[in-house]
């Protein structure tokens, strides 16, 4: 029996308890509370597809309409495809050359499916009795997304970051005629037994000595690092440091946008948002924003005072070493780092999984 499909246009309309029951431990960016953050800061229409069967909500899919004005370049199908072709990722050049025009004109506006985040975009399903994803449920959600895409007048329907392990969704999309290409690697760090000593024990003797030497340099310089709650007083300094990071790498993101996102995260997540901070002479010189979901931390945003830190290895202390050290006391068993810089993350102990875009024209 086909599911009854609903389309909602506000995250606040979601039946939060039923929706969050579909969300797995790796899916902080698909929780109802995070979707309220994403919706408030996306700058374009978001919709939520819900499938109902006897027994309640059985599936869900988040969609967002990407426009030429959307600033999130790695989440926009046109710029994502161009970046991946430039970086010679598998299949990207072929997908680019197969377009009948330039990517912006051909793909935008686009219904981006699976969430407004980078890495592990997917459908949510209750699951079959044997624990496997219900392919029928996924097929109906994808078909509903394609109908919604046409209603929006979108030129394409795109799932930009489907994990290689999401075999059910990949099979459905391939069967429905979606073209695909690689979009990078998703990284996460399962924490070993034995705390920080166990973490170092997995490295070569040379790497372990380097890490200890780096941490001694930071201590000698007077850098103080800790994990603390996100508070209103941190938002201003964090905004300045994130702006410095975007400026360094040419990102199209304003300080006002950063401040808006941080404020919304605090309002929606409360104690679920923490910050690993580095201070030098009492001033914030680096941070990593952590979102907690189940027993995982998700490193979401970061910023650094590049002039103050000089050659000090503050990034790795804030984003890796101190987090590994602090995790056991916080009940954390995994730290997720998302996409980008995969080789550097692997060198710090992360596992990685390939991500793939699936795009359908029309």
MIDRENSE-267322 format. One record per residue (C-alpha): residue number from 0; residue in three letters; x, y, z. Coordinates in steps of 0.5 Angstrom, whole numbers, plus 500, padded with zeros to 3 digits. Layout:
<pts>
PT; num; residuo; X; Y; Z
PT; NUM; Ala; X; Y; Z
...
</pts>
This chain:
<pts>
PT; num; residuo; X; Y; Z
PT; 0; Unk; 500; 500; 500
PT; 1; Unk; 503; 507; 498
PT; 2; Unk; 504; 512; 504
PT; 3; Unk; 500; 518; 505
PT; 4; Unk; 505; 524; 503
PT; 5; Unk; 505; 531; 506
PT; 6; Unk; 509; 537; 504
PT; 7; Unk; 510; 542; 510
PT; 8; Unk; 514; 549; 509
PT; 9; Unk; 516; 550; 516
PT; 10; Unk; 520; 546; 521
PT; 11; Unk; 516; 548; 526
PT; 12; Unk; 510; 544; 523
PT; 13; Unk; 514; 537; 524
PT; 14; Unk; 512; 532; 529
PT; 15; Unk; 518; 533; 532
PT; 16; Unk; 518; 527; 536
PT; 17; Unk; 516; 522; 531
PT; 18; Unk; 521; 526; 526
PT; 19; Unk; 527; 525; 531
PT; 20; Unk; 525; 518; 532
PT; 21; Unk; 527; 517; 524
PT; 22; Unk; 534; 520; 525
PT; 23; Unk; 540; 516; 527
PT; 24; Unk; 546; 518; 531
PT; 25; Unk; 550; 521; 525
PT; 26; Unk; 544; 525; 523
PT; 27; Unk; 545; 532; 527
PT; 28; Unk; 543; 536; 521
PT; 29; Unk; 537; 532; 520
PT; 30; Unk; 534; 533; 527
PT; 31; Unk; 528; 538; 528
PT; 32; Unk; 532; 543; 532
PT; 33; Unk; 537; 543; 527
PT; 34; Unk; 532; 544; 521
PT; 35; Unk; 530; 550; 525
PT; 36; Unk; 537; 553; 525
PT; 37; Unk; 538; 551; 517
PT; 38; Unk; 531; 554; 515
PT; 39; Unk; 532; 561; 519
PT; 40; Unk; 539; 562; 515
PT; 41; Unk; 538; 558; 508
PT; 42; Unk; 535; 565; 505
PT; 43; Unk; 531; 561; 501
PT; 44; Unk; 525; 556; 501
PT; 45; Unk; 525; 549; 505
PT; 46; Unk; 520; 544; 505
PT; 47; Unk; 519; 537; 508
PT; 48; Unk; 516; 531; 505
PT; 49; Unk; 513; 526; 510
PT; 50; Unk; 511; 519; 509
PT; 51; Unk; 505; 516; 513
PT; 52; Unk; 503; 509; 514
PT; 53; Unk; 500; 505; 519
PT; 54; Unk; 504; 506; 526
PT; 55; Unk; 505; 513; 524
PT; 56; Unk; 511; 517; 520
PT; 57; Unk; 515; 512; 516
PT; 58; Unk; 520; 517; 512
PT; 59; Unk; 522; 524; 511
PT; 60; Unk; 526; 528; 506
PT; 61; Unk; 529; 535; 507
PT; 62; Unk; 529; 539; 501
PT; 63; Unk; 532; 546; 499
PT; 64; Unk; 531; 551; 493
PT; 65; Unk; 538; 553; 491
PT; 66; Unk; 538; 559; 487
PT; 67; Unk; 543; 563; 483
PT; 68; Unk; 543; 568; 489
PT; 69; Unk; 545; 562; 494
PT; 70; Unk; 551; 564; 498
PT; 71; Unk; 553; 556; 500
PT; 72; Unk; 557; 555; 494
PT; 73; Unk; 559; 547; 496
PT; 74; Unk; 551; 546; 497
PT; 75; Unk; 549; 549; 490
PT; 76; Unk; 549; 544; 484
PT; 77; Unk; 552; 549; 479
PT; 78; Unk; 558; 551; 483
PT; 79; Unk; 559; 544; 486
PT; 80; Unk; 559; 541; 480
PT; 81; Unk; 564; 546; 477
PT; 82; Unk; 569; 545; 483
PT; 83; Unk; 569; 538; 483
PT; 84; Unk; 571; 538; 475
PT; 85; Unk; 576; 543; 477
PT; 86; Unk; 579; 538; 482
PT; 87; Unk; 578; 532; 477
PT; 88; Unk; 574; 528; 482
PT; 89; Unk; 571; 522; 479
PT; 90; Unk; 565; 523; 474
PT; 91; Unk; 565; 531; 475
PT; 92; Unk; 568; 532; 468
PT; 93; Unk; 563; 528; 464
PT; 94; Unk; 557; 530; 468
PT; 95; Unk; 559; 538; 466
PT; 96; Unk; 560; 536; 459
PT; 97; Unk; 554; 533; 458
PT; 98; Unk; 550; 539; 460
PT; 99; Unk; 546; 542; 455
PT; 100; Unk; 549; 549; 457
PT; 101; Unk; 553; 553; 463
PT; 102; Unk; 551; 550; 470
PT; 103; Unk; 548; 556; 473
PT; 104; Unk; 543; 556; 467
PT; 105; Unk; 542; 549; 466
PT; 106; Unk; 541; 547; 474
PT; 107; Unk; 538; 553; 477
PT; 108; Unk; 534; 553; 481
PT; 109; Unk; 535; 547; 483
PT; 110; Unk; 531; 542; 489
PT; 111; Unk; 537; 540; 493
PT; 112; Unk; 535; 534; 497
PT; 113; Unk; 537; 531; 503
PT; 114; Unk; 538; 537; 508
PT; 115; Unk; 542; 544; 507
PT; 116; Unk; 548; 541; 510
PT; 117; Unk; 555; 538; 507
PT; 118; Unk; 556; 531; 507
PT; 119; Unk; 551; 525; 508
PT; 120; Unk; 545; 528; 505
PT; 121; Unk; 540; 523; 505
PT; 122; Unk; 533; 520; 506
PT; 123; Unk; 530; 518; 513
PT; 124; Unk; 526; 512; 513
PT; 125; Unk; 523; 508; 519
PT; 126; Unk; 527; 502; 516
PT; 127; Unk; 524; 495; 514
PT; 128; Unk; 524; 489; 520
PT; 129; Unk; 531; 486; 518
PT; 130; Unk; 534; 493; 520
PT; 131; Unk; 535; 495; 512
PT; 132; Unk; 533; 501; 509
PT; 133; Unk; 526; 500; 506
PT; 134; Unk; 527; 501; 499
PT; 135; Unk; 520; 502; 497
PT; 136; Unk; 519; 508; 502
PT; 137; Unk; 526; 511; 499
PT; 138; Unk; 523; 511; 492
PT; 139; Unk; 516; 514; 494
PT; 140; Unk; 520; 520; 497
PT; 141; Unk; 525; 521; 491
PT; 142; Unk; 519; 521; 487
PT; 143; Unk; 515; 526; 491
PT; 144; Unk; 521; 530; 491
PT; 145; Unk; 521; 530; 483
PT; 146; Unk; 514; 532; 483
PT; 147; Unk; 516; 538; 488
PT; 148; Unk; 521; 540; 484
PT; 149; Unk; 517; 541; 478
PT; 150; Unk; 512; 545; 482
PT; 151; Unk; 517; 549; 484
PT; 152; Unk; 519; 550; 477
PT; 153; Unk; 526; 548; 478
PT; 154; Unk; 531; 546; 473
PT; 155; Unk; 534; 540; 477
PT; 156; Unk; 533; 535; 483
PT; 157; Unk; 540; 534; 486
PT; 158; Unk; 542; 530; 492
PT; 159; Unk; 549; 533; 493
PT; 160; Unk; 553; 528; 498
PT; 161; Unk; 550; 521; 498
PT; 162; Unk; 555; 517; 502
PT; 163; Unk; 558; 511; 499
PT; 164; Unk; 555; 506; 505
PT; 165; Unk; 548; 509; 503
PT; 166; Unk; 547; 503; 498
PT; 167; Unk; 539; 503; 498
PT; 168; Unk; 539; 511; 496
PT; 169; Unk; 544; 510; 491
PT; 170; Unk; 541; 504; 488
PT; 171; Unk; 534; 508; 487
PT; 172; Unk; 537; 514; 484
PT; 173; Unk; 541; 510; 479
PT; 174; Unk; 535; 506; 477
PT; 175; Unk; 531; 513; 476
PT; 176; Unk; 536; 516; 471
PT; 177; Unk; 540; 520; 476
PT; 178; Unk; 547; 522; 473
PT; 179; Unk; 553; 522; 479
PT; 180; Unk; 560; 524; 480
PT; 181; Unk; 564; 524; 486
PT; 182; Unk; 564; 530; 491
PT; 183; Unk; 569; 529; 496
PT; 184; Unk; 570; 525; 503
PT; 185; Unk; 566; 525; 509
PT; 186; Unk; 571; 524; 515
PT; 187; Unk; 570; 522; 522
PT; 188; Unk; 574; 519; 528
PT; 189; Unk; 572; 513; 533
PT; 190; Unk; 575; 515; 539
PT; 191; Unk; 580; 509; 541
PT; 192; Unk; 580; 506; 548
PT; 193; Unk; 585; 509; 553
PT; 194; Unk; 583; 516; 552
PT; 195; Unk; 589; 521; 549
PT; 196; Unk; 594; 516; 551
PT; 197; Unk; 590; 511; 547
PT; 198; Unk; 589; 516; 541
PT; 199; Unk; 597; 517; 541
PT; 200; Unk; 598; 510; 541
PT; 201; Unk; 595; 509; 534
PT; 202; Unk; 600; 513; 531
PT; 203; Unk; 607; 512; 529
PT; 204; Unk; 613; 514; 534
PT; 205; Unk; 615; 520; 530
PT; 206; Unk; 608; 522; 529
PT; 207; Unk; 607; 521; 537
PT; 208; Unk; 613; 525; 538
PT; 209; Unk; 611; 531; 534
PT; 210; Unk; 604; 531; 537
PT; 211; Unk; 607; 532; 544
PT; 212; Unk; 612; 537; 542
PT; 213; Unk; 606; 541; 539
PT; 214; Unk; 602; 541; 545
PT; 215; Unk; 609; 543; 549
PT; 216; Unk; 610; 549; 545
PT; 217; Unk; 602; 551; 546
PT; 218; Unk; 603; 550; 553
PT; 219; Unk; 610; 554; 553
PT; 220; Unk; 606; 560; 549
PT; 221; Unk; 601; 560; 555
PT; 222; Unk; 595; 558; 550
PT; 223; Unk; 589; 556; 554
PT; 224; Unk; 584; 551; 551
PT; 225; Unk; 578; 548; 554
PT; 226; Unk; 571; 546; 552
PT; 227; Unk; 565; 551; 554
PT; 228; Unk; 558; 552; 553
PT; 229; Unk; 556; 557; 547
PT; 230; Unk; 554; 563; 551
PT; 231; Unk; 552; 570; 548
PT; 232; Unk; 558; 573; 550
PT; 233; Unk; 562; 568; 545
PT; 234; Unk; 558; 570; 539
PT; 235; Unk; 562; 577; 538
PT; 236; Unk; 569; 574; 538
PT; 237; Unk; 567; 568; 534
PT; 238; Unk; 564; 572; 529
PT; 239; Unk; 570; 576; 528
PT; 240; Unk; 575; 570; 528
PT; 241; Unk; 570; 566; 523
PT; 242; Unk; 570; 572; 518
PT; 243; Unk; 578; 572; 518
PT; 244; Unk; 577; 565; 516
PT; 245; Unk; 572; 566; 510
PT; 246; Unk; 577; 572; 508
PT; 247; Unk; 583; 568; 508
PT; 248; Unk; 579; 562; 503
PT; 249; Unk; 575; 567; 499
PT; 250; Unk; 568; 565; 502
PT; 251; Unk; 562; 569; 500
PT; 252; Unk; 560; 570; 508
PT; 253; Unk; 559; 576; 512
PT; 254; Unk; 560; 577; 519
PT; 255; Unk; 552; 579; 520
PT; 256; Unk; 551; 572; 517
PT; 257; Unk; 556; 569; 522
PT; 258; Unk; 552; 572; 528
PT; 259; Unk; 545; 570; 526
PT; 260; Unk; 547; 563; 525
PT; 261; Unk; 551; 563; 532
PT; 262; Unk; 545; 566; 535
PT; 263; Unk; 540; 562; 532
PT; 264; Unk; 544; 555; 534
PT; 265; Unk; 544; 558; 541
PT; 266; Unk; 537; 559; 541
PT; 267; Unk; 535; 552; 538
PT; 268; Unk; 540; 548; 541
PT; 269; Unk; 542; 551; 548
PT; 270; Unk; 547; 546; 552
PT; 271; Unk; 547; 542; 545
PT; 272; Unk; 552; 547; 543
PT; 273; Unk; 559; 547; 546
PT; 274; Unk; 565; 551; 543
PT; 275; Unk; 573; 549; 544
PT; 276; Unk; 576; 555; 545
PT; 277; Unk; 583; 557; 545
PT; 278; Unk; 586; 564; 549
PT; 279; Unk; 592; 567; 548
PT; 280; Unk; 593; 573; 554
PT; 281; Unk; 586; 572; 555
PT; 282; Unk; 583; 574; 548
PT; 283; Unk; 580; 568; 544
PT; 284; Unk; 585; 566; 538
PT; 285; Unk; 581; 560; 536
PT; 286; Unk; 575; 556; 536
PT; 287; Unk; 571; 550; 534
PT; 288; Unk; 564; 550; 535
PT; 289; Unk; 561; 543; 537
PT; 290; Unk; 554; 540; 536
PT; 291; Unk; 552; 534; 540
PT; 292; Unk; 548; 529; 538
PT; 293; Unk; 547; 522; 542
PT; 294; Unk; 554; 520; 544
PT; 295; Unk; 558; 524; 538
PT; 296; Unk; 561; 531; 537
PT; 297; Unk; 560; 534; 530
PT; 298; Unk; 565; 540; 529
PT; 299; Unk; 561; 545; 525
PT; 300; Unk; 564; 551; 524
PT; 301; Unk; 571; 554; 526
PT; 302; Unk; 575; 561; 526
PT; 303; Unk; 582; 563; 528
PT; 304; Unk; 586; 570; 529
PT; 305; Unk; 592; 568; 524
PT; 306; Unk; 596; 574; 526
PT; 307; Unk; 596; 572; 534
PT; 308; Unk; 597; 565; 533
PT; 309; Unk; 603; 566; 528
PT; 310; Unk; 606; 559; 527
PT; 311; Unk; 603; 556; 533
PT; 312; Unk; 599; 549; 532
PT; 313; Unk; 592; 552; 535
PT; 314; Unk; 588; 549; 529
PT; 315; Unk; 590; 542; 531
PT; 316; Unk; 589; 543; 538
PT; 317; Unk; 583; 546; 538
PT; 318; Unk; 580; 541; 533
PT; 319; Unk; 583; 534; 535
PT; 320; Unk; 588; 534; 541
PT; 321; Unk; 584; 537; 546
PT; 322; Unk; 577; 534; 544
PT; 323; Unk; 580; 527; 544
PT; 324; Unk; 583; 529; 551
PT; 325; Unk; 576; 532; 553
PT; 326; Unk; 571; 527; 550
PT; 327; Unk; 571; 521; 555
PT; 328; Unk; 569; 525; 561
PT; 329; Unk; 563; 528; 556
PT; 330; Unk; 561; 521; 554
PT; 331; Unk; 563; 522; 547
PT; 332; Unk; 565; 516; 543
PT; 333; Unk; 566; 519; 536
PT; 334; Unk; 568; 526; 533
PT; 335; Unk; 565; 528; 526
PT; 336; Unk; 569; 533; 521
PT; 337; Unk; 565; 532; 515
PT; 338; Unk; 568; 534; 508
PT; 339; Unk; 574; 537; 506
PT; 340; Unk; 582; 536; 507
PT; 341; Unk; 581; 528; 508
PT; 342; Unk; 588; 527; 508
PT; 343; Unk; 590; 531; 513
PT; 344; Unk; 584; 528; 517
PT; 345; Unk; 586; 521; 516
PT; 346; Unk; 593; 523; 518
PT; 347; Unk; 590; 525; 525
PT; 348; Unk; 586; 518; 526
PT; 349; Unk; 580; 519; 522
PT; 350; Unk; 576; 514; 518
PT; 351; Unk; 573; 517; 511
PT; 352; Unk; 567; 515; 506
PT; 353; Unk; 566; 517; 499
PT; 354; Unk; 561; 522; 498
PT; 355; Unk; 557; 522; 491
PT; 356; Unk; 552; 527; 488
PT; 357; Unk; 546; 525; 484
PT; 358; Unk; 543; 530; 479
PT; 359; Unk; 537; 529; 475
PT; 360; Unk; 535; 535; 470
PT; 361; Unk; 528; 537; 468
</pts>
